[in-house]
């Protein structure tokens, strides 16, 4: 990332980590809400009570003694995802796309034995992939089938949409697109690319890839800008409602777009990163200040807040 580009972002209201922590995370996110947001199983339970759709949960494994029954629990499942409830950054997520004579097949096509699967679940329960290294639970979820709109700009995995929400107002968004380097995972620090999304329209912008701006996907060579995301207003509404249901004033809502089920809430983050600014070529601070300055004209419901954001954030 060139110094010139960083200067441009600075002029456009770049939000730094220290200011994010002091003025937004510490000021707007009550500590009492963190346990629910940091645990994907608890987040899904809360979302269900508020009518927000999430991927289906088949099983929750909480004790090592359950591992010996893993094969029986999975007997009727052809495809599924195993993930740590308290994982971060995509660590510990395993996508199983089918079965083989000796066990299973990963989404990459690589074979996976039952014993290797048991070992992976054991690692999750031991807390190897969890926040702060604490003992964890393993979730077995339904596989998300990405909407075909992302087919030409994604490598094998499932793209997700990150929406930064402040005081219930969607302030900035990007879609994270898996690459070969990221092993099909939609995590920027693993090598995925992040394309900014115009809040007002739901159309994508050029992307950031390892601190460089790119216009095409590194594996498919297809343009990443100009893609119209289906169900965009619904996704913004879900993100705004997630802020309301958790009591967090500043959060990152991660959503996926399933080809059959539509938008689904994947997880929430009380400490969302700042690379989204690079993906949008715009600073978060300017948008957050604008929300504060215009707060009296923003209505009290999530519909009001989404409508206001779609009218104001047009770049």
N, C-alpha and C positions, 0 to 999 in steps of 0.2 A: 504494500500500500504506500503510494508516494506521499511525501510531506505536503505536496500541493493539494492532493485530494483531502488529506486530513485538515488542512487549513480551510478548504471549502466547507467541509462538514462542520468545522468550528464556527464558521460564519452562519451556518444553518442551524445552530443550536444543539451542538453535540453534547450528549449527556455522558459524563465520566462516571467511573465506578464509585468513587468516594461520595460524589453528590447523589448518585442513585441510592447508595446505602443509607446516607444520613437523611436526605430529604424525602425519600419515597418509601423504601423498604422499612426503615425503622419508624418512620412517622405514620405510615398508613397501614402497616400489616401487624395486627395484634399477635403476640406470641402464642396465644391460646388457639389460634387457627392453624398453626404450623403442623401439629401432629396429623390432622386430617388431610392436609394438602400433600405432605411428604409421604403418605402411605396411599398407594394407588387403590388398594382394596377399600379403604375408608372413603376415598374420593368417589369411587364408583357407587358406594352405598348412598352417599349424600346426593350424588347426581340423580340416582334412581328416585329418591324421595322428591326431588324437584322436577321430575319429568324430563331430564336431559339424557338422551340416549348415549350409551357407551358400548364397546364391544362386549359380547356375552362372556360371562365367567362360567367355566365348566367346573373347575375345582380350585380350592385354596388349600395348599399344603403348609402346615404349621409345625410339624414335628418330624424328626428324622425317622421315627418308627413307621411313618406313613409311606416311606420310600419303597419298602419291600412290596407294597401293594400297587405301585405306580403302573405297572403293565396292565393290571386288571382295570384300573381307573381309566386308562386311555384306550381300552380295547375297542370302543365304539367310535373313536375319533380318527378320521383320516388325515386331518390337518389341524394344527393348533399352534398357539404361541405360549411359551413359558417365559415368565419374567419375574424379577424380584419386586415385591411390593414397595420396597423403599429404595429401589435402584435409581441411579442418576446417569445422565449422559449416554444412555443406551447400553450401559454395561449389564451383562447377564441376560440379555434378551436372546432367546433362541426361537427361530421360526422353523417349524416342522411342516413340510409341504406334502408329505405322503409316506407310504410304507414300503419297505423292502423285505426280502426274504429273512434277513437277520435283524430287522428292527424298523428303522425309520429313515426318511430322507430329509435333509435340510433343504431350505429354499434354494440354496446354491446347487442342489443335486448331489451333494456329498452324503455318503451313507452315515448313519448314526445308530450305533448299537444301543440296545436297551440299557446295558451297563453304563455306557457313556452318558446316557440321559439321566440315569439315577445319580451318577457322580455330579452332573451339572446341578441337579436339584439340591443335592447335599451341599454344594458350594453356596447356593443361594440361601439356604436355611442357616448356614454358618455365618452369613453376613459379609462374605467376600465382596459382593457387589453393592452392598447397601450403604446409605449415608452413614458416616461416622463408624462404619464397620460393625454395626449392631446386628444381633441375630434377626433373621427376617422370615418372611413367608414367601412361598412361591405361588404365583397365579398361573392357572392354565386357562387361556382365553381363546375365543374364536379368532380365526385368521381374517384379517381385513383384506378385501380384494380391491385394489386401487381403481378409481374411476379411470376410464380410458383416456380422459383428457390429459393425463400425465404419462401416458404410455411411451411417448417419443422422447421424454426428457427425464426418464428415471431408469436406474439400473437395478432390476430385480426386486428391490425392497418396496416399502410403503412410504410414499411422501407424506409429510404432515405439514399442517399450517399452524404457525405460531402467531398468536394475537396478543399484543401487549394491551392490557386494559388498566385504565387509571380512573378511579372514582366511578367505575361502571361504564366508562366511555372507551370504546376501541380506539386506541391512539396510533398504532402502527402494526403492520403485519408482514409476514413473509412465508413462502412455502419452501420447505427444506426437501431437496431432491437427492435421493441416494445415488451413489456412484460406485464404480468397481473398487475404487480406493477405500470407500467407507464400508465395504463388504455388504452393500445393500441396506445400510442403516442410515436413517435421516438425521445424522448428527454432524454439525459443521466441523467440530474438532476432530472427527474421524475421517474427514475428507468429503463429506456431502457438500452440495452447493445450496446457497440460500438466495432465492429470487424475491425481491421486494414485491409487495402487492399494493396497488392503489386502493385505499379504503373506500373511496366513493364508487368505484366501478368493479372491483374484484379482478382487475387485469394485472398480469405480472409484469415486472420490470426486469432489466438485466440482473445478473446474480453476482454474489461474492463467492469466491472459491479460494480458500487459503490466503485471504487478505488481498486477492486480486479481483478486479471486476471482469466478468466473462459474459459473453452474449450467447454462447452455445453450451450445450451439455458436453463435458469432456469425453464422454464415452459414446454418445449417440450423434454428436455434432448437430443436433437440432436446436433451433433458436429457443431460448427460455423466456423471452419477453413476448408480451401480447397474448398470453393464454388467458382466456376467460374462465374463471373458476365457477362451476355450477353451484347453486345453493349458497351464494356468497352472503347475502343478507341473513340467512338462517345461521350461518356459521358465526357471524358477528353477534347475533342475538344470543347464541349459546355461550359465547365468551363473556358477554356482559352479564348474563344470568349467573355464570360461574362466580363472578366477582361478588354478586349479591348473595349467593347462597353460602359463600365461605366467610364473608365479612372482610375479605382482603381488599384494600384500596388500590394496591398495585400488584399485578400478577401477570404471568404468561400462561395463556390457555393454549394447549396443544390439541388440535383436532385432525381427524382424518376424513377423507371422502370415499366412502365405500360405494362401489358401482351399483349395488343393489339396495343398500340401506340408507344411503345418503350420508350427511355429516354425522360424525360420532365424536364425542369428547374422549380423548385418550388419557390425558393427565393434566395436572396444574402445577405451576412452579411459582413459589413465593419469592424467588430470587432470580428472575429471568436475566439472561445475558444481554449484552449490548451490541453484538454483531449485527443485529437486525437493522441498526442505523446504516451500516455499510451497504447492506442489501438494498436499502431504500434510497441511498444517497441523500439522506436527510437526518437531522438530529432530533432525538426524542425530547430534549429539554424544551425546544420551541413549542412543540405540540402540547406538552404537559402544562406549560405556562399558559397556553391559549385556553386549555380546558379550565384552569383556575380562574383566568380573567373573565371568561364568559359563563361561569358556573350558574349565575342567576337566570340565564336564558335557556339553560338545558333542563328539560322536564325531569320529573322524578322517577319515571319508569324506565326499564331497560329498552323498551321500544323507542322512547324519546331520545335516549342517549345514543342508540345506534343511528337513528335518523339524523341527529345533529352531527355525528361524526361523518356520515356519508355525504352530508351536504357541505361540510367545511374542509375535510381532508381530501383534496382532489389532485394531489401530486405525489 
